[in-house]
Amino acid sequence: MPLIDKVLAALSMALLIAFLGILIWWVREPDLIIVVAVVSAMAVYDFWKGAGHGETIKMHRD
């Protein structure tokens, strides 16, 4: 994965976390906090695996 792709992915992840943080701050419902925490954890895990950390599935390019 080229460096620019990693930078843009990190920026988008930071913006997602910031948006969800603002959402939690204003709504403050326990159920929403749990759902946002689970979804954020899955997004960070997907980002980490997709950025080349750990073993990832190699896809061929046509």
PyMOL Python script that loads the backbone (N, CA, C, O; Angstrom):
from pymol import cmd

cmd.read_pdbstr("""\
ATOM      1  N   MET A   1       0.851  -1.171   0.000  1.00  0.00           N
ATOM      2  CA  MET A   1       0.000   0.000   0.000  1.00  0.00           C
ATOM      3  C   MET A   1       0.898   1.235   0.000  1.00  0.00           C
ATOM      4  O   MET A   1       1.766   1.381   0.861  1.00  0.00           O
ATOM      5  N   PRO A   2       0.683   2.120  -0.968  1.00  0.00           N
ATOM      6  CA  PRO A   2       1.503   3.339  -1.029  1.00  0.00           C
ATOM      7  C   PRO A   2       1.290   4.233   0.198  1.00  0.00           C
ATOM      8  O   PRO A   2       0.276   4.142   0.890  1.00  0.00           O
ATOM      9  N   LEU A   3       2.258   5.079   0.436  1.00  0.00           N
ATOM     10  CA  LEU A   3       2.222   5.950   1.608  1.00  0.00           C
ATOM     11  C   LEU A   3       1.012   6.886   1.586  1.00  0.00           C
ATOM     12  O   LEU A   3       0.402   7.122   2.629  1.00  0.00           O
ATOM     13  N   ILE A   4       0.660   7.415   0.433  1.00  0.00           N
ATOM     14  CA  ILE A   4      -0.466   8.355   0.370  1.00  0.00           C
ATOM     15  C   ILE A   4      -1.768   7.656   0.759  1.00  0.00           C
ATOM     16  O   ILE A   4      -2.640   8.267   1.378  1.00  0.00           O
ATOM     17  N   ASP A   5      -1.902   6.379   0.399  1.00  0.00           N
ATOM     18  CA  ASP A   5      -3.090   5.628   0.788  1.00  0.00           C
ATOM     19  C   ASP A   5      -3.149   5.450   2.303  1.00  0.00           C
ATOM     20  O   ASP A   5      -4.219   5.543   2.904  1.00  0.00           O
ATOM     21  N   LYS A   6      -2.006   5.195   2.911  1.00  0.00           N
ATOM     22  CA  LYS A   6      -1.965   5.044   4.367  1.00  0.00           C
ATOM     23  C   LYS A   6      -2.299   6.357   5.072  1.00  0.00           C
ATOM     24  O   LYS A   6      -2.999   6.364   6.085  1.00  0.00           O
ATOM     25  N   VAL A   7      -1.795   7.462   4.533  1.00  0.00           N
ATOM     26  CA  VAL A   7      -2.067   8.770   5.134  1.00  0.00           C
ATOM     27  C   VAL A   7      -3.549   9.109   5.029  1.00  0.00           C
ATOM     28  O   VAL A   7      -4.151   9.570   5.999  1.00  0.00           O
ATOM     29  N   LEU A   8      -4.133   8.887   3.867  1.00  0.00           N
ATOM     30  CA  LEU A   8      -5.552   9.172   3.690  1.00  0.00           C
ATOM     31  C   LEU A   8      -6.421   8.245   4.543  1.00  0.00           C
ATOM     32  O   LEU A   8      -7.446   8.670   5.076  1.00  0.00           O
ATOM     33  N   ALA A   9      -6.019   7.000   4.670  1.00  0.00           N
ATOM     34  CA  ALA A   9      -6.766   6.069   5.521  1.00  0.00           C
ATOM     35  C   ALA A   9      -6.679   6.490   6.986  1.00  0.00           C
ATOM     36  O   ALA A   9      -7.676   6.421   7.705  1.00  0.00           O
ATOM     37  N   ALA A  10      -5.505   6.925   7.436  1.00  0.00           N
ATOM     38  CA  ALA A  10      -5.355   7.383   8.822  1.00  0.00           C
ATOM     39  C   ALA A  10      -6.159   8.661   9.060  1.00  0.00           C
ATOM     40  O   ALA A  10      -6.763   8.824  10.120  1.00  0.00           O
ATOM     41  N   LEU A  11      -6.172   9.555   8.093  1.00  0.00           N
ATOM     42  CA  LEU A  11      -6.961  10.778   8.212  1.00  0.00           C
ATOM     43  C   LEU A  11      -8.451  10.460   8.289  1.00  0.00           C
ATOM     44  O   LEU A  11      -9.166  11.027   9.115  1.00  0.00           O
ATOM     45  N   SER A  12      -8.913   9.572   7.444  1.00  0.00           N
ATOM     46  CA  SER A  12     -10.334   9.219   7.469  1.00  0.00           C
ATOM     47  C   SER A  12     -10.703   8.508   8.765  1.00  0.00           C
ATOM     48  O   SER A  12     -11.802   8.705   9.283  1.00  0.00           O
ATOM     49  N   MET A  13      -9.806   7.689   9.293  1.00  0.00           N
ATOM     50  CA  MET A  13     -10.069   7.021  10.574  1.00  0.00           C
ATOM     51  C   MET A  13     -10.137   8.057  11.701  1.00  0.00           C
ATOM     52  O   MET A  13     -10.997   7.963  12.577  1.00  0.00           O
ATOM     53  N   ALA A  14      -9.246   9.031  11.680  1.00  0.00           N
ATOM     54  CA  ALA A  14      -9.266  10.077  12.704  1.00  0.00           C
ATOM     55  C   ALA A  14     -10.546  10.911  12.627  1.00  0.00           C
ATOM     56  O   ALA A  14     -11.122  11.265  13.656  1.00  0.00           O
ATOM     57  N   LEU A  15     -10.983  11.219  11.418  1.00  0.00           N
ATOM     58  CA  LEU A  15     -12.221  11.986  11.262  1.00  0.00           C
ATOM     59  C   LEU A  15     -13.436  11.177  11.701  1.00  0.00           C
ATOM     60  O   LEU A  15     -14.368  11.733  12.283  1.00  0.00           O
ATOM     61  N   LEU A  16     -13.442   9.884  11.434  1.00  0.00           N
ATOM     62  CA  LEU A  16     -14.538   9.030  11.886  1.00  0.00           C
ATOM     63  C   LEU A  16     -14.608   8.995  13.407  1.00  0.00           C
ATOM     64  O   LEU A  16     -15.686   9.134  13.985  1.00  0.00           O
ATOM     65  N   ILE A  17     -13.468   8.810  14.054  1.00  0.00           N
ATOM     66  CA  ILE A  17     -13.425   8.767  15.517  1.00  0.00           C
ATOM     67  C   ILE A  17     -13.841  10.121  16.098  1.00  0.00           C
ATOM     68  O   ILE A  17     -14.551  10.170  17.102  1.00  0.00           O
ATOM     69  N   ALA A  18     -13.405  11.212  15.478  1.00  0.00           N
ATOM     70  CA  ALA A  18     -13.793  12.543  15.959  1.00  0.00           C
ATOM     71  C   ALA A  18     -15.298  12.751  15.836  1.00  0.00           C
ATOM     72  O   ALA A  18     -15.931  13.257  16.763  1.00  0.00           O
ATOM     73  N   PHE A  19     -15.872  12.369  14.711  1.00  0.00           N
ATOM     74  CA  PHE A  19     -17.316  12.512  14.519  1.00  0.00           C
ATOM     75  C   PHE A  19     -18.086  11.676  15.536  1.00  0.00           C
ATOM     76  O   PHE A  19     -19.047  12.157  16.135  1.00  0.00           O
ATOM     77  N   LEU A  20     -17.672  10.438  15.731  1.00  0.00           N
ATOM     78  CA  LEU A  20     -18.364   9.578  16.689  1.00  0.00           C
ATOM     79  C   LEU A  20     -18.185  10.079  18.119  1.00  0.00           C
ATOM     80  O   LEU A  20     -19.083   9.929  18.948  1.00  0.00           O
ATOM     81  N   GLY A  21     -17.030  10.673  18.410  1.00  0.00           N
ATOM     82  CA  GLY A  21     -16.822  11.260  19.732  1.00  0.00           C
ATOM     83  C   GLY A  21     -17.764  12.422  19.996  1.00  0.00           C
ATOM     84  O   GLY A  21     -18.313  12.550  21.090  1.00  0.00           O
ATOM     85  N   ILE A  22     -17.947  13.265  18.994  1.00  0.00           N
ATOM     86  CA  ILE A  22     -18.895  14.378  19.127  1.00  0.00           C
ATOM     87  C   ILE A  22     -20.312  13.843  19.293  1.00  0.00           C
ATOM     88  O   ILE A  22     -21.080  14.357  20.106  1.00  0.00           O
ATOM     89  N   LEU A  23     -20.655  12.826  18.534  1.00  0.00           N
ATOM     90  CA  LEU A  23     -21.978  12.217  18.632  1.00  0.00           C
ATOM     91  C   LEU A  23     -22.229  11.672  20.034  1.00  0.00           C
ATOM     92  O   LEU A  23     -23.290  11.905  20.613  1.00  0.00           O
ATOM     93  N   ILE A  24     -21.266  10.958  20.572  1.00  0.00           N
ATOM     94  CA  ILE A  24     -21.411  10.412  21.933  1.00  0.00           C
ATOM     95  C   ILE A  24     -21.503  11.537  22.957  1.00  0.00           C
ATOM     96  O   ILE A  24     -22.287  11.457  23.902  1.00  0.00           O
ATOM     97  N   TRP A  25     -20.707  12.577  22.770  1.00  0.00           N
ATOM     98  CA  TRP A  25     -20.699  13.693  23.722  1.00  0.00           C
ATOM     99  C   TRP A  25     -22.081  14.349  23.827  1.00  0.00           C
ATOM    100  O   TRP A  25     -22.519  14.700  24.923  1.00  0.00           O
ATOM    101  N   TRP A  26     -22.763  14.514  22.696  1.00  0.00           N
ATOM    102  CA  TRP A  26     -24.043  15.214  22.700  1.00  0.00           C
ATOM    103  C   TRP A  26     -25.216  14.299  23.034  1.00  0.00           C
ATOM    104  O   TRP A  26     -26.184  14.755  23.643  1.00  0.00           O
ATOM    105  N   VAL A  27     -25.161  13.039  22.660  1.00  0.00           N
ATOM    106  CA  VAL A  27     -26.309  12.157  22.872  1.00  0.00           C
ATOM    107  C   VAL A  27     -26.253  11.469  24.236  1.00  0.00           C
ATOM    108  O   VAL A  27     -27.251  11.453  24.955  1.00  0.00           O
ATOM    109  N   ARG A  28     -25.112  10.905  24.598  1.00  0.00           N
ATOM    110  CA  ARG A  28     -24.861  10.284  25.910  1.00  0.00           C
ATOM    111  C   ARG A  28     -25.878   9.207  26.299  1.00  0.00           C
ATOM    112  O   ARG A  28     -26.412   9.210  27.409  1.00  0.00           O
ATOM    113  N   GLU A  29     -26.131   8.302  25.377  1.00  0.00           N
ATOM    114  CA  GLU A  29     -26.969   7.139  25.664  1.00  0.00           C
ATOM    115  C   GLU A  29     -26.058   5.924  25.794  1.00  0.00           C
ATOM    116  O   GLU A  29     -25.191   5.710  24.946  1.00  0.00           O
ATOM    117  N   PRO A  30     -26.244   5.126  26.843  1.00  0.00           N
ATOM    118  CA  PRO A  30     -25.361   3.965  27.042  1.00  0.00           C
ATOM    119  C   PRO A  30     -25.366   2.980  25.863  1.00  0.00           C
ATOM    120  O   PRO A  30     -24.315   2.457  25.494  1.00  0.00           O
ATOM    121  N   ASP A  31     -26.531   2.728  25.277  1.00  0.00           N
ATOM    122  CA  ASP A  31     -26.594   1.811  24.148  1.00  0.00           C
ATOM    123  C   ASP A  31     -25.809   2.341  22.948  1.00  0.00           C
ATOM    124  O   ASP A  31     -25.115   1.587  22.266  1.00  0.00           O
ATOM    125  N   LEU A  32     -25.924   3.628  22.702  1.00  0.00           N
ATOM    126  CA  LEU A  32     -25.188   4.233  21.599  1.00  0.00           C
ATOM    127  C   LEU A  32     -23.682   4.165  21.846  1.00  0.00           C
ATOM    128  O   LEU A  32     -22.913   3.913  20.918  1.00  0.00           O
ATOM    129  N   ILE A  33     -23.265   4.384  23.069  1.00  0.00           N
ATOM    130  CA  ILE A  33     -21.838   4.318  23.405  1.00  0.00           C
ATOM    131  C   ILE A  33     -21.294   2.924  23.144  1.00  0.00           C
ATOM    132  O   ILE A  33     -20.189   2.777  22.622  1.00  0.00           O
ATOM    133  N   ILE A  34     -22.058   1.902  23.501  1.00  0.00           N
ATOM    134  CA  ILE A  34     -21.616   0.522  23.272  1.00  0.00           C
ATOM    135  C   ILE A  34     -21.505   0.231  21.783  1.00  0.00           C
ATOM    136  O   ILE A  34     -20.512  -0.343  21.335  1.00  0.00           O
ATOM    137  N   VAL A  35     -22.513   0.622  21.017  1.00  0.00           N
ATOM    138  CA  VAL A  35     -22.488   0.373  19.572  1.00  0.00           C
ATOM    139  C   VAL A  35     -21.337   1.124  18.911  1.00  0.00           C
ATOM    140  O   VAL A  35     -20.640   0.564  18.065  1.00  0.00           O
ATOM    141  N   VAL A  36     -21.131   2.375  19.285  1.00  0.00           N
ATOM    142  CA  VAL A  36     -20.042   3.163  18.703  1.00  0.00           C
ATOM    143  C   VAL A  36     -18.687   2.566  19.078  1.00  0.00           C
ATOM    144  O   VAL A  36     -17.772   2.546  18.254  1.00  0.00           O
ATOM    145  N   ALA A  37     -18.552   2.087  20.296  1.00  0.00           N
ATOM    146  CA  ALA A  37     -17.286   1.468  20.716  1.00  0.00           C
ATOM    147  C   ALA A  37     -16.998   0.199  19.906  1.00  0.00           C
ATOM    148  O   ALA A  37     -15.863  -0.020  19.481  1.00  0.00           O
ATOM    149  N   VAL A  38     -18.009  -0.626  19.696  1.00  0.00           N
ATOM    150  CA  VAL A  38     -17.812  -1.861  18.933  1.00  0.00           C
ATOM    151  C   VAL A  38     -17.495  -1.548  17.472  1.00  0.00           C
ATOM    152  O   VAL A  38     -16.577  -2.132  16.897  1.00  0.00           O
ATOM    153  N   VAL A  39     -18.247  -0.633  16.876  1.00  0.00           N
ATOM    154  CA  VAL A  39     -18.020  -0.269  15.481  1.00  0.00           C
ATOM    155  C   VAL A  39     -16.646   0.390  15.310  1.00  0.00           C
ATOM    156  O   VAL A  39     -15.949   0.122  14.332  1.00  0.00           O
ATOM    157  N   SER A  40     -16.261   1.237  16.242  1.00  0.00           N
ATOM    158  CA  SER A  40     -14.942   1.878  16.169  1.00  0.00           C
ATOM    159  C   SER A  40     -13.826   0.851  16.290  1.00  0.00           C
ATOM    160  O   SER A  40     -12.823   0.932  15.580  1.00  0.00           O
ATOM    161  N   ALA A  41     -13.996  -0.111  17.183  1.00  0.00           N
ATOM    162  CA  ALA A  41     -12.983  -1.161  17.336  1.00  0.00           C
ATOM    163  C   ALA A  41     -12.856  -1.983  16.055  1.00  0.00           C
ATOM    164  O   ALA A  41     -11.746  -2.324  15.648  1.00  0.00           O
ATOM    165  N   MET A  42     -13.974  -2.302  15.424  1.00  0.00           N
ATOM    166  CA  MET A  42     -13.919  -3.053  14.160  1.00  0.00           C
ATOM    167  C   MET A  42     -13.271  -2.228  13.062  1.00  0.00           C
ATOM    168  O   MET A  42     -12.515  -2.767  12.253  1.00  0.00           O
ATOM    169  N   ALA A  43     -13.554  -0.926  13.019  1.00  0.00           N
ATOM    170  CA  ALA A  43     -12.964  -0.063  11.997  1.00  0.00           C
ATOM    171  C   ALA A  43     -11.453   0.070  12.195  1.00  0.00           C
ATOM    172  O   ALA A  43     -10.693   0.022  11.228  1.00  0.00           O
ATOM    173  N   VAL A  44     -11.022   0.236  13.435  1.00  0.00           N
ATOM    174  CA  VAL A  44      -9.581   0.341  13.713  1.00  0.00           C
ATOM    175  C   VAL A  44      -8.882  -0.974  13.388  1.00  0.00           C
ATOM    176  O   VAL A  44      -7.778  -0.967  12.843  1.00  0.00           O
ATOM    177  N   TYR A  45      -9.509  -2.099  13.714  1.00  0.00           N
ATOM    178  CA  TYR A  45      -8.929  -3.408  13.393  1.00  0.00           C
ATOM    179  C   TYR A  45      -8.791  -3.570  11.883  1.00  0.00           C
ATOM    180  O   TYR A  45      -7.754  -4.024  11.400  1.00  0.00           O
ATOM    181  N   ASP A  46      -9.830  -3.202  11.137  1.00  0.00           N
ATOM    182  CA  ASP A  46      -9.785  -3.300   9.681  1.00  0.00           C
ATOM    183  C   ASP A  46      -8.717  -2.376   9.111  1.00  0.00           C
ATOM    184  O   ASP A  46      -8.002  -2.751   8.182  1.00  0.00           O
ATOM    185  N   PHE A  47      -8.604  -1.169   9.664  1.00  0.00           N
ATOM    186  CA  PHE A  47      -7.557  -0.244   9.231  1.00  0.00           C
ATOM    187  C   PHE A  47      -6.178  -0.833   9.488  1.00  0.00           C
ATOM    188  O   PHE A  47      -5.304  -0.769   8.624  1.00  0.00           O
ATOM    189  N   TRP A  48      -5.979  -1.404  10.666  1.00  0.00           N
ATOM    190  CA  TRP A  48      -4.682  -1.973  11.054  1.00  0.00           C
ATOM    191  C   TRP A  48      -4.302  -3.130  10.130  1.00  0.00           C
ATOM    192  O   TRP A  48      -3.163  -3.222   9.672  1.00  0.00           O
ATOM    193  N   LYS A  49      -5.263  -4.007   9.861  1.00  0.00           N
ATOM    194  CA  LYS A  49      -4.974  -5.145   8.985  1.00  0.00           C
ATOM    195  C   LYS A  49      -4.783  -4.684   7.539  1.00  0.00           C
ATOM    196  O   LYS A  49      -3.920  -5.212   6.838  1.00  0.00           O
ATOM    197  N   GLY A  50      -5.552  -3.732   7.092  1.00  0.00           N
ATOM    198  CA  GLY A  50      -5.457  -3.256   5.718  1.00  0.00           C
ATOM    199  C   GLY A  50      -4.228  -2.421   5.452  1.00  0.00           C
ATOM    200  O   GLY A  50      -3.810  -2.284   4.302  1.00  0.00           O
ATOM    201  N   ALA A  51      -3.637  -1.855   6.501  1.00  0.00           N
ATOM    202  CA  ALA A  51      -2.447  -1.022   6.331  1.00  0.00           C
ATOM    203  C   ALA A  51      -1.172  -1.848   6.242  1.00  0.00           C
ATOM    204  O   ALA A  51      -0.077  -1.300   6.118  1.00  0.00           O
ATOM    205  N   GLY A  52      -1.318  -3.170   6.305  1.00  0.00           N
ATOM    206  CA  GLY A  52      -0.153  -4.020   6.136  1.00  0.00           C
ATOM    207  C   GLY A  52       0.452  -4.519   7.424  1.00  0.00           C
ATOM    208  O   GLY A  52       1.549  -5.078   7.405  1.00  0.00           O
ATOM    209  N   HIS A  53      -0.221  -4.339   8.544  1.00  0.00           N
ATOM    210  CA  HIS A  53       0.283  -4.842   9.818  1.00  0.00           C
ATOM    211  C   HIS A  53      -0.299  -6.231  10.046  1.00  0.00           C
ATOM    212  O   HIS A  53      -1.505  -6.437   9.910  1.00  0.00           O
ATOM    213  N   GLY A  54       0.547  -7.161  10.386  1.00  0.00           N
ATOM    214  CA  GLY A  54       0.078  -8.533  10.555  1.00  0.00           C
ATOM    215  C   GLY A  54      -0.088  -9.179   9.191  1.00  0.00           C
ATOM    216  O   GLY A  54       0.261  -8.598   8.163  1.00  0.00           O
ATOM    217  N   GLU A  55      -0.618 -10.374   9.199  1.00  0.00           N
ATOM    218  CA  GLU A  55      -0.823 -11.084   7.944  1.00  0.00           C
ATOM    219  C   GLU A  55      -2.150 -10.681   7.339  1.00  0.00           C
ATOM    220  O   GLU A  55      -3.180 -10.674   8.013  1.00  0.00           O
ATOM    221  N   THR A  56      -2.116 -10.347   6.069  1.00  0.00           N
ATOM    222  CA  THR A  56      -3.335  -9.993   5.345  1.00  0.00           C
ATOM    223  C   THR A  56      -3.477 -10.914   4.154  1.00  0.00           C
ATOM    224  O   THR A  56      -2.511 -11.545   3.724  1.00  0.00           O
ATOM    225  N   ILE A  57      -4.662 -10.987   3.635  1.00  0.00           N
ATOM    226  CA  ILE A  57      -4.906 -11.798   2.446  1.00  0.00           C
ATOM    227  C   ILE A  57      -4.369 -11.029   1.230  1.00  0.00           C
ATOM    228  O   ILE A  57      -4.741  -9.881   0.989  1.00  0.00           O
ATOM    229  N   LYS A  58      -3.502 -11.680   0.487  1.00  0.00           N
ATOM    230  CA  LYS A  58      -2.930 -11.034  -0.694  1.00  0.00           C
ATOM    231  C   LYS A  58      -3.858 -11.264  -1.876  1.00  0.00           C
ATOM    232  O   LYS A  58      -4.194 -12.403  -2.202  1.00  0.00           O
ATOM    233  N   MET A  59      -4.262 -10.189  -2.505  1.00  0.00           N
ATOM    234  CA  MET A  59      -5.139 -10.293  -3.678  1.00  0.00           C
ATOM    235  C   MET A  59      -4.313  -9.998  -4.915  1.00  0.00           C
ATOM    236  O   MET A  59      -3.480  -9.092  -4.922  1.00  0.00           O
ATOM    237  N   HIS A  60      -4.555 -10.776  -5.964  1.00  0.00           N
ATOM    238  CA  HIS A  60      -3.800 -10.548  -7.185  1.00  0.00           C
ATOM    239  C   HIS A  60      -4.402  -9.380  -7.954  1.00  0.00           C
ATOM    240  O   HIS A  60      -5.589  -9.076  -7.832  1.00  0.00           O
ATOM    241  N   ARG A  61      -3.568  -8.746  -8.737  1.00  0.00           N
ATOM    242  CA  ARG A  61      -4.010  -7.622  -9.560  1.00  0.00           C
ATOM    243  C   ARG A  61      -3.998  -8.047 -11.006  1.00  0.00           C
ATOM    244  O   ARG A  61      -3.046  -8.670 -11.477  1.00  0.00           O
ATOM    245  N   ASP A  62      -5.062  -7.707 -11.708  1.00  0.00           N
ATOM    246  CA  ASP A  62      -5.154  -8.058 -13.139  1.00  0.00           C
ATOM    247  C   ASP A  62      -4.533  -6.994 -13.988  1.00  0.00           C
ATOM    248  O   ASP A  62      -4.516  -7.114 -15.213  1.00  0.00           O
TER     249      ASP A  62
END
""", "prot")
cmd.dss("prot")
cmd.show_as("cartoon", "prot")
cmd.util.cbc("prot")
cmd.orient("prot")
